């Protein structure tokens, strides 16, 4: 069974604006973690919240999953107001957190069956769906291993499988590749791309530039609980200038941005110190807008 022939149930018909946030705000006593953000995420979109630690990304995910209640503002799924009482809307959403929230003494099959029983799924359906998901994620041969014996990459893949067990329409990913090695990270990217291609709406939070730039159709730059700008990665970079010239000075690296490579080379040739020419990244856009790096 190949990824292209599995998970056909994820193919959804196109609709408008599956997720809508309207002036969403979350305060903790005197601290505002999320400050009146508004955005729309379309059905089938791969959307990224990009920002440094403490930007408000995880708090936003917490409100979308209803683990946290907004101080003000609202969230709508398919035009309907999302609340903790709306089980029909909550069932459309699955969340993968930063932490490995699985019992270490269970094996993969036990994790999946436990998750299915929480949602009152028939055992036959749980097992059929588990077979399909394990084949898709390349986990079948490891299914009898207990969680404590799995690599970080396999744990992340299992968390994806667990999240997909109930056939959600929206997948919320909070720093899904944090702590993973480069090979495992790219395997996860491939898995997420295939899911999105089958129609799953994905909201990803990350501070990894390459991850957001590679996976997301659009990104929102977030800092201090606010959204700075929402656009495609390519357009954000194009607006700043696709080519960057870095010059190392006594007080650090100074960057200049150019829309044309010839002008960047001309600038580079006129500098006498240590300098380099490179492609502009999303992090450059973020630094120019908020004045600090993402890591």
SERO-4910 file (N, C-alpha, C, O; in steps of 0.05 Angstrom, whole numbers):
BEGIN
 pado doro    nc1    nc2    nc3   cac1   cac2   cac3    cc1    cc2    cc3    oc1    oc2    oc3
  Unk    A     17    -24      0      0      0      0     18     25      0     35     27     17
  Unk    A     13     43    -19     30     67    -21     15     91    -11    -10     90     -9
  Unk    A     29    113     -4     16    137      6     -5    148    -13    -25    159     -5
  Unk    A      0    145    -40    -19    156    -59    -45    141    -60    -65    152    -70
  Unk    A    -46    116    -50    -71    100    -51    -84     98    -24   -104     84    -21
  Unk    A    -74    111     -4    -86    110     23    -99    136     31    -95    156     18
  Unk    A   -115    134     52   -127    158     64   -144    174     45   -144    198     45
  Unk    A   -159    159     28   -177    173      9   -198    189     23   -210    207     11
  Unk    A   -204    182     48   -225    196     63   -217    225     69   -235    240     76
  Unk    A   -192    232     65   -184    259     70   -190    278     48   -189    302     51
  Unk    A   -198    268     24   -203    285      2   -230    299      6   -251    287      6
  Unk    A   -228    326     10   -252    341     16   -260    359     -8   -243    366    -24
  Unk    A   -285    365     -9   -294    384    -29   -287    412    -20   -289    418      3
  Unk    A   -280    430    -39   -271    457    -32   -294    474    -21   -316    473    -32
  Unk    A   -289    488      1   -308    507     12   -292    532     19   -267    532     16
  Unk    A   -306    553     28   -292    578     33   -287    581     63   -304    575     80
  Unk    A   -263    590     69   -256    599     96   -264    580    118   -282    585    134
  Unk    A   -251    557    119   -258    537    140   -253    548    167   -269    543    185
  Unk    A   -231    562    172   -224    573    198   -224    603    197   -211    615    179
  Unk    A   -238    616    215   -238    645    217   -233    654    246   -246    645    264
  Unk    A   -214    671    249   -208    683    275   -216    713    274   -208    727    256
  Unk    A   -232    722    293   -241    749    293   -233    763    319   -244    757    340
  Unk    A   -214    781    318   -205    796    341   -199    778    365   -206    785    388
  Unk    A   -186    756    360   -181    736    381   -160    746    401   -138    754    393
  Unk    A   -167    745    426   -149    756    447   -149    737    471   -169    725    478
  Unk    A   -125    733    482   -122    717    506   -103    731    526    -80    737    519
  Unk    A   -114    737    550    -99    750    571    -96    731    594   -114    717    601
  Unk    A    -72    731    607    -67    717    631    -60    738    652    -38    749    653
  Unk    A    -79    744    670    -77    765    689    -69    791    675    -86    803    660
  Unk    A    -45    801    678    -38    827    666    -21    823    640    -10    843    630
  Unk    A    -19    798    631     -3    793    607    -21    785    584    -38    768    586
  Unk    A    -18    799    561    -33    792    537    -16    775    519      3    784    506
  Unk    A    -24    749    517     -9    730    501    -16    731    472      1    729    454
  Unk    A    -42    736    466    -52    739    439    -69    764    438    -87    767    455
  Unk    A    -62    782    420    -73    809    421    -90    816    396    -80    827    376
  Unk    A   -115    809    397   -135    817    377   -127    810    349   -124    827    331
  Unk    A   -122    784    344   -113    775    317   -137    766    301   -156    754    312
  Unk    A   -137    772    275   -158    764    257   -145    752    232   -126    763    221
  Unk    A   -155    729    223   -145    717    198   -165    696    189   -182    687    205
  Unk    A   -163    689    163   -179    668    152   -161    647    139   -142    654    124
  Unk    A   -168    622    144   -153    600    132   -172    583    115   -192    573    126
  Unk    A   -166    580     90   -185    567     72   -183    536     75   -163    525     84
  Unk    A   -204    523     66   -205    494     66   -182    483     48   -178    492     26
  Unk    A   -167    464     59   -145    452     44   -120    468     44   -101    460     30
  Unk    A   -119    490     58    -94    507     58    -74    496     78    -81    484     98
  Unk    A    -49    500     72    -26    495     90    -17    522    100     -3    536     85
  Unk    A    -24    529    124    -19    556    134      0    555    158     -1    537    174
  Unk    A     19    574    159     39    575    179     38    600    197     35    622    187
  Unk    A     40    595    223     44    617    242     74    617    249     84    599    261
  Unk    A     87    638    240    116    639    242    125    661    262    116    684    260
  Unk    A    141    653    282    149    672    302    168    660    323    170    635    324
  Unk    A    181    677    339    199    666    359    184    654    382    160    656    384
  Unk    A    198    641    400    186    630    425    174    654    440    186    675    443
  Unk    A    149    649    450    135    670    464    119    689    447    109    710    457
  Unk    A    117    683    421    103    701    403     72    700    406     58    718    398
  Unk    A     63    677    418     34    673    421     23    651    403     -1    647    402
  Unk    A     41    636    390     33    615    371     19    592    386     -3    584    378
  Unk    A     31    582    407     20    560    422     -6    568    436    -25    551    437
  Unk    A     -8    592    445    -33    601    457    -56    602    436    -78    595    443
  Unk    A    -49    610    412    -69    610    391    -79    582    385   -103    577    381
  Unk    A    -60    563    383    -67    535    379    -85    525    402   -104    510    398
  Unk    A    -78    533    427    -93    525    450   -122    534    448   -140    520    456
  Unk    A   -127    558    437   -154    568    434   -169    554    412   -193    548    414
  Unk    A   -154    548    390   -167    533    368   -175    505    376   -194    494    365
  Unk    A   -160    493    395   -167    466    404   -187    467    427   -195    446    436
  Unk    A   -194    490    436   -212    496    459   -201    488    486   -215    487    506
  Unk    A   -175    481    487   -162    477    513   -160    503    528   -161    503    553
  Unk    A   -158    525    514   -159    552    526   -183    566    515   -190    563    492
  Unk    A   -196    582    532   -218    598    524   -208    627    518   -192    638    533
  Unk    A   -218    639    496   -210    666    490   -220    686    512   -241    682    523
  Unk    A   -204    706    517   -213    728    534   -234    744    520   -254    753    531
  Unk    A   -230    748    494   -249    761    476   -244    753    448   -224    740    442
  Unk    A   -263    760    430   -261    751    402   -273    724    399   -284    712    418
  Unk    A   -272    713    374   -285    688    369   -270    672    347   -255    683    331
  Unk    A   -276    646    347   -266    628    327   -290    615    313   -308    605    327
  Unk    A   -289    614    286   -311    601    272   -299    579    254   -279    583    240
  Unk    A   -313    556    253   -306    534    236   -329    530    217   -352    525    225
  Unk    A   -324    533    191   -345    532    171   -368    551    178   -392    544    173
  Unk    A   -362    574    188   -382    594    194   -395    591    221   -411    608    229
  Unk    A   -390    569    235   -403    564    261   -384    571    284   -360    565    282
  Unk    A   -395    583    305   -380    591    328   -369    567    343   -384    549    351
  Unk    A   -343    565    347   -330    543    361   -331    548    391   -321    569    400
  Unk    A   -342    529    405   -342    530    435   -337    502    444   -337    483    429
  Unk    A   -332    499    470   -327    473    482   -351    454    480   -349    430    481
  Unk    A   -375    466    477   -399    450    476   -405    439    447   -422    422    444
  Unk    A   -391    450    427   -396    442    400   -379    418    392   -358    421    379
  Unk    A   -388    395    401   -373    370    396   -370    364    367   -350    353    358
  Unk    A   -390    372    351   -389    367    322   -367    383    309   -354    373    291
  Unk    A   -362    407    318   -340    423    307   -313    414    318   -293    413    304
  Unk    A   -312    408    344   -287    399    356   -277    373    344   -253    368    342
  Unk    A   -296    356    334   -288    331    322   -274    335    295   -259    318    285
  Unk    A   -278    359    283   -265    365    258   -236    372    261   -220    373    242
  Unk    A   -227    377    286   -201    387    292   -185    367    308   -194    356    328
  Unk    A   -160    362    300   -141    346    316   -116    363    320   -108    379    304
  Unk    A   -103    358    343    -80    374    352    -56    356    357    -59    335    369
  Unk    A    -33    365    348     -8    352    355      9    373    370     17    393    359
  Unk    A     14    367    395     28    386    413     58    382    411     68    364    398
  Unk    A     73    400    423    102    398    424    111    374    441    131    362    435
  Unk    A     96    368    462    104    347    481     95    320    471     75    317    457
  Unk    A    111    299    478    103    272    472     83    262    493     91    252    514
  Unk    A     58    266    487     37    260    507     26    231    504      3    227    497
  Unk    A     44    212    508     37    184    505     49    168    527     72    173    536
  Unk    A     35    147    537     46    130    558     69    114    547     68    102    526
  Unk    A     91    114    562    116    102    554    115     71    553    130     58    539
  Unk    A     96     59    569     95     30    570     76     17    550     74     -7    548
  Unk    A     62     34    534     44     24    513     59     20    487     79     33    482
  Unk    A     49      1    470     60     -1    443     42     16    425     22     27    433
  Unk    A     49     17    399     35     34    380      5     26    377    -12     44    377
  Unk    A      0      0    375    -28     -8    372    -44     -1    396    -67      8    393
  Unk    A    -33     -3    420    -47      4    444    -53     34    445    -75     43    454
  Unk    A    -34     50    436    -39     79    435    -62     86    417    -79    102    424
  Unk    A    -63     73    394    -84     79    374   -111     69    385   -131     83    382
  Unk    A   -112     45    397   -137     35    407   -148     52    430   -172     57    432
  Unk    A   -130     61    447   -138     78    469   -150    104    459   -171    113    469
  Unk    A   -137    116    438   -147    140    427   -175    136    414   -193    152    418
  Unk    A   -178    114    400   -203    109    387   -226    105    407   -248    114    402
  Unk    A   -220     91    429   -240     87    449   -249    113    463   -272    115    471
  Unk    A   -231    132    465   -238    158    476   -260    172    459   -275    187    469
  Unk    A   -260    165    433   -279    177    415   -302    157    408   -317    161    389
  Unk    A   -303    135    423   -325    116    420   -326    103    392   -347     97    382
  Unk    A   -302     99    381   -301     86    355   -302     56    359   -291     45    378
  Unk    A   -316     41    341   -317     12    343   -289      1    339   -273     12    324
  Unk    A   -283    -21    353   -256    -33    353   -248    -40    324   -225    -36    316
  Unk    A   -267    -51    309   -261    -59    282   -252    -35    265   -233    -37    249
  Unk    A   -265    -13    269   -258     11    254   -231     22    263   -215     31    247
  Unk    A   -226     21    289   -200     30    300   -177     14    287   -157     26    278
  Unk    A   -180    -12    286   -159    -29    276   -155    -26    246   -132    -26    236
  Unk    A   -177    -22    231   -174    -18    202   -161      8    196   -144     11    179
  Unk    A   -169     28    211   -157     55    207   -128     55    215   -112     69    202
  Unk    A   -121     41    236    -94     39    246    -76     27    224    -54     36    219
  Unk    A    -85      5    212    -70     -8    191    -64     12    168    -42     14    158
  Unk    A    -84     26    161    -82     46    139    -62     68    146    -45     75    129
  Unk    A    -64     78    170    -46    100    178    -18     91    182      1    105    174
  Unk    A    -14     68    194     14     58    198     27     53    171     51     58    169
  Unk    A     12     42    152     24     38    125     31     64    113     52     67    100
  Unk    A     14     84    116     19    111    104     44    123    116     60    136    102
  Unk    A     48    120    143     70    134    157     95    117    158    116    126    168
  Unk    A     94     92    147    117     75    148    124     64    176    147     61    183
  Unk    A    103     59    192    107     50    220    100     21    225    103     11    247
  Unk    A     89      7    205     78    -19    209     98    -38    222     91    -53    241
  Unk    A    123    -38    213    142    -57    224    151    -51    253    164    -67    266
  Unk    A    144    -27    262    152    -19    290    129    -19    309    132    -11    332
  Unk    A    106    -29    301     81    -25    317     82    -39    344     68    -31    362
  Unk    A     98    -60    347     99    -74    373    119    -62    392    121    -72    415
  Unk    A    133    -42    384    152    -29    402    137    -11    422    118      2    415
  Unk    A    147    -11    447    135      8    466    145     36    460    166     39    447
  Unk    A    131     56    470    137     83    463    165     91    472    179    106    458
  Unk    A    174     81    494    200     88    505    223     78    486    245     88    488
  Unk    A    217     59    469    237     48    451    237     61    423    253     53    406
  Unk    A    219     80    419    218     93    393    237    116    391    242    130    411
  Unk    A    246    122    367    262    146    362    243    170    363    219    167    362
  Unk    A    255    194    365    239    218    365    222    221    340    199    230    341
  Unk    A    234    214    317    219    216    292    195    197    291    174    205    281
  Unk    A    199    173    301    176    154    301    155    162    320    131    159    314
  Unk    A    162    174    342    142    184    361    125    206    348    101    207    351
  Unk    A    138    224    333    124    246    320    105    234    299     82    243    296
  Unk    A    114    214    284     97    202    264     73    188    277     51    190    267
  Unk    A     78    175    299     56    162    314     36    183    323     12    178    323
  Unk    A     45    206    332     27    227    341     10    237    317    -14    244    321
  Unk    A     22    238    294      6    245    270    -15    224    265    -39    231    260
  Unk    A     -8    199    266    -27    177    262    -50    178    282    -73    175    275
  Unk    A    -43    183    307    -63    184    328    -82    207    323   -106    205    327
  Unk    A    -71    230    314    -88    253    308   -106    249    285   -128    260    284
  Unk    A    -98    232    266   -114    227    242   -134    204    245   -150    199    227
  Unk    A   -133    190    267   -150    167    271   -179    173    268   -194    157    256
  Unk    A   -188    195    278   -217    202    277   -225    217    251   -247    228    250
  Unk    A   -207    217    232   -212    230    206   -220    259    208   -241    267    199
  Unk    A   -202    275    221   -208    304    223   -206    318    196   -195    307    177
  Unk    A   -216    342    195   -214    359    172   -192    380    175   -182    392    155
  Unk    A   -185    385    200   -164    406    206   -144    393    225   -150    380    244
  Unk    A   -118    397    218    -96    388    235    -80    412    245    -70    427    229
  Unk    A    -79    414    272    -63    436    284    -37    424    293    -36    405    309
  Unk    A    -15    436    284     12    426    290     28    447    305     34    468    293
  Unk    A     34    442    330     49    461    346     79    452    348     85    434    363
  Unk    A     96    465    332    124    459    331    128    428    327    141    416    344
  Unk    A    117    417    306    117    387    303    145    374    300    148    350    305
  Unk    A    165    390    291    191    378    286    212    387    307    236    383    302
  Unk    A    203    399    328    222    409    349    238    385    360    226    365    368
  Unk    A    264    388    360    281    367    371    287    344    353    302    326    360
  Unk    A    276    344    328    281    323    310    307    328    294    315    351    289
  Unk    A    320    306    286    344    309    269    336    316    241    312    315    234
  Unk    A    355    324    224    349    334    198    335    314    180    316    321    166
  Unk    A    343    288    182    330    268    165    301    263    174    283    262    157
  Unk    A    297    261    200    269    257    210    252    281    204    228    278    198
  Unk    A    263    304    206    248    329    200    238    328    171    215    335    165
  Unk    A    255    321    153    248    321    124    228    298    119    211    301    101
  Unk    A    230    276    133    210    255    130    182    265    139    162    259    127
  Unk    A    182    280    161    157    291    171    146    311    150    122    312    146
  Unk    A    163    328    138    154    346    118    140    332     95    118    340     86
  Unk    A    152    310     86    140    294     64    113    283     72     94    284     56
  Unk    A    111    273     96     85    263    106     64    285    107     41    280     98
  Unk    A     71    308    117     52    330    118     43    340     91     20    347     87
  Unk    A     62    341     72     55    350     45     35    331     33     15    340     21
  Unk    A     39    305     36     20    285     25     -7    288     37    -27    286     23
  Unk    A     -9    293     63    -35    297     77    -49    322     66    -73    321     61
  Unk    A    -34    343     62    -45    368     52    -55    365     23    -75    375     15
  Unk    A    -39    350      7    -47    345    -21    -73    329    -22    -87    331    -43
  Unk    A    -80    314     -2   -105    299     -1   -128    315     10   -150    305     13
  Unk    A   -123    341     16   -145    359     23   -146    366     53   -164    381     60
  Unk    A   -128    356     69   -128    363     98   -119    392    102    -98    400     92
  Unk    A   -134    407    116   -126    434    124   -107    433    147   -112    420    167
  Unk    A    -84    446    144    -63    445    164    -55    472    173    -49    490    157
  Unk    A    -54    476    199    -43    500    211    -19    493    227    -20    477    246
  Unk    A      4    504    219     30    497    230     42    521    245     42    543    234
  Unk    A     51    516    270     67    537    283     96    528    283    102    504    288
  Unk    A    114    546    278    142    539    277    159    564    279    150    586    273
  Unk    A    184    560    288    204    581    285    227    572    267    248    585    266
  Unk    A    222    549    253    242    540    233    235    553    206    214    548    194
  Unk    A    253    570    197    249    584    172    244    566    148    225    568    134
  Unk    A    262    547    145    261    529    122    235    513    122    224    508    101
  Unk    A    225    506    145    201    490    148    177    506    137    162    496    120
  Unk    A    174    531    146    152    547    137    154    554    108    134    554     93
  Unk    A    178    560     99    182    568     71    177    544     52    168    548     30
  Unk    A    183    520     61    180    496     44    151    486     44    142    477     23
  Unk    A    137    488     66    111    475     69     87    493     64     67    484     53
  Unk    A     89    517     73     64    534     75     57    549     50     75    561     37
  Unk    A     32    549     44     22    565     22     22    595     30     30    612     14
  Unk    A     14    600     54     15    627     66     26    625     94     23    605    107
  Unk    A     38    647    103     47    649    131     38    675    143     34    695    129
  Unk    A     35    675    169     30    699    185     54    703    203     61    686    218
  Unk    A     66    726    201     89    733    218     78    743    244     62    763    245
  Unk    A     85    730    266     73    736    293     95    743    312    116    731    313
  Unk    A     90    764    328    108    772    349     93    787    371     76    804    365
  Unk    A     99    781    396     87    796    418     57    793    418     43    812    427
  Unk    A     46    771    408     17    766    408      3    779    385    -22    776    383
  Unk    A     17    792    367      4    806    344     13    794    318     35    783    316
  Unk    A     -4    797    298      3    789    271     14    813    256      2    834    255
  Unk    A     39    810    246     51    832    231     43    834    202     36    855    191
  Unk    A     43    810    189     36    810    160     28    781    153     38    762    164
  Unk    A     10    779    134      1    753    124      4    752     93     -7    770     80
  Unk    A     19    733     83     23    732     54     37    705     48     43    689     66
  Unk    A     42    700     22     57    677     14     86    682     21     96    704     20
  Unk    A    101    660     27    130    664     32    144    677      8    161    695     12
  Unk    A    137    669    -16    151    680    -39    145    710    -42    163    726    -49
  Unk    A    121    719    -37    114    747    -40    127    764    -18    136    786    -23
  Unk    A    128    753      6    141    768     28    171    773     22    181    794     26
  Unk    A    184    752     11    212    754      4    216    773    -20    234    789    -20
  Unk    A    198    770    -39    200    787    -63    197    817    -56    211    834    -67
  Unk    A    179    823    -38    175    851    -30    200    862    -16    206    886    -20
  Unk    A    214    846     -1    238    856     12    261    857     -7    278    875     -6
  Unk    A    263    838    -25    285    835    -44    296    807    -43    304    798    -21
  Unk    A    298    794    -65    305    766    -66    334    760    -60    342    738    -54
  Unk    A    351    781    -61    380    778    -58    389    795    -34    382    818    -32
  Unk    A    406    782    -17    416    796      7    447    797      6    460    777     -2
  Unk    A    457    820     13    486    823     16    491    828     46    482    848     57
  Unk    A    506    810     58    514    813     86    542    824     89    560    814     75
  Unk    A    545    844    106    571    855    111    577    853    141    562    863    157
  Unk    A    600    841    147    608    839    175    623    863    184    645    869    175
  Unk    A    611    878    203    623    902    215    629    897    244    622    876    255
  Unk    A    641    917    257    648    914    285    624    909    303    627    895    323
  Unk    A    602    920    296    578    917    313    559    895    304    537    893    313
  Unk    A    569    878    285    553    855    276    549    855    246    562    870    232
  Unk    A    530    838    237    525    835    209    503    855    200    482    857    212
  Unk    A    509    870    179    490    888    167    482    877    140    499    870    124
  Unk    A    455    876    135    445    865    110    432    886     93    418    903    103
  Unk    A    436    884     67    423    900     47    408    881     28    418    860     22
  Unk    A    384    890     18    368    873      2    363    885    -26    360    910    -28
  Unk    A    362    868    -46    360    877    -74    340    860    -89    339    836    -85
  Unk    A    326    873   -107    307    858   -124    321    846   -148    311    827   -160
  Unk    A    344    857   -155    358    847   -179    386    837   -170    400    850   -154
  Unk    A    393    813   -180    419    801   -173    442    819   -182    463    821   -168
  Unk    A    440    832   -205    461    849   -215    467    872   -196    490    879   -193
  Unk    A    446    883   -184    451    905   -166    463    895   -140    479    909   -127
  Unk    A    456    871   -131    468    859   -107    498    854   -112    514    859    -95
  Unk    A    504    844   -136    533    839   -142    548    866   -144    571    867   -135
  Unk    A    535    886   -155    548    912   -157    554    923   -129    576    935   -124
  Unk    A    536    920   -111    540    928    -83    562    913    -70    580    924    -57
  Unk    A    562    886    -74    582    869    -63    611    876    -72    630    876    -57
  Unk    A    613    883    -98    639    890   -109    650    916    -98    674    921    -99
  Unk    A    632    933    -88    641    958    -77    648    957    -47    657    977    -36
  Unk    A    645    934    -35    651    931     -6    679    920     -3    688    904    -20
  Unk    A    693    927     18    721    919     22    724    899     45    745    885     46
  Unk    A    705    898     62    707    880     85    697    852     79    694    844     56
  Unk    A    692    837    100    681    810     97    652    811     91    636    822    107
  Unk    A    644    800     68    616    803     59    609    779     42    626    765     31
  Unk    A    582    774     40    572    751     25    547    759     11    532    777     19
  Unk    A    541    744    -11    516    746    -26    500    721    -22    511    699    -25
  Unk    A    475    723    -16    458    699    -11    429    705    -18    422    728    -24
  Unk    A    413    684    -19    384    688    -23    371    698      3    379    690     25
  Unk    A    352    716      0    337    726     23    318    704     33    308    688     18
  Unk    A    314    703     60    297    683     72    274    697     87    273    721     90
  Unk    A    255    681     96    233    691    112    243    704    138    231    723    148
  Unk    A    265    693    149    276    705    173    285    734    169    282    751    186
  Unk    A    296    739    145    303    767    138    279    785    139    280    807    149
  Unk    A    257    775    128    232    791    128    223    796    156    216    819    163
  Unk    A    225    776    173    217    779    201    234    799    216    224    816    230
  Unk    A    260    796    212    279    815    225    274    843    217    274    861    233
  Unk    A    269    848    191    264    875    182    238    886    193    236    910    197
  Unk    A    219    869    198    193    878    208    192    882    238    181    902    248
  Unk    A    205    864    253    202    865    282    228    870    297    229    874    321
  Unk    A    251    868    282    277    875    294    290    854    310    308    860    326
  Unk    A    281    828    307    295    807    321    292    781    306    274    777    290
  Unk    A    311    762    312    310    737    298    291    718    311    281    722    333
  Unk    A    285    696    296    264    677    304    273    657    325    257    649    341
  Unk    A    298    649    324    308    628    342    310    638    371    318    623    389
***
